[in-house]
Amino acid sequence: QVQLVESGGGLVQPGGSLRLSCAASGSIFVPNAVIVGWFRQAPGKERELVATIHRDGHTNYAYSVEGRFTISRENTKNTVYLQMNSLKPEDTAVYYCNVVESTRNSWGKGTQVTVSS
């Protein structure tokens, strides 16, 4: 069974930090993925790209998170991370992990991040 499970979300004050994890299982092999990304969806808004990491290690970030968020990959654990620092209320959303392979596009069920004082 193909599965992506996100964790690490929660309630944090503005300026705080969280680290999200996305653990892949089943036949998903993160090191071989073409691209792995984190997306987010706030209430009433469309899902948007937050960050991606390519097979070659190249990373991309949305302008709104550049310099604050870092995407990384731990191949031995088949896991992708999103380190989020200097969090703002506008970062509040459900965060989803996405793995794109040559023949498959997989999504996790999401983890809620709430930034509020």
Secondary structure, DSSP 8 states (H G I E B T S, - for coil): --EEEEE--EEE-TT--EEEEEEEETT--GGG-SEEEEEEE-TTS--EEEEEEETTS-EEE-TTTTTTEEEEEEGGGTEEEEEE-S--GGG-EEEEEEEE-SS-EEE---EEEEE--
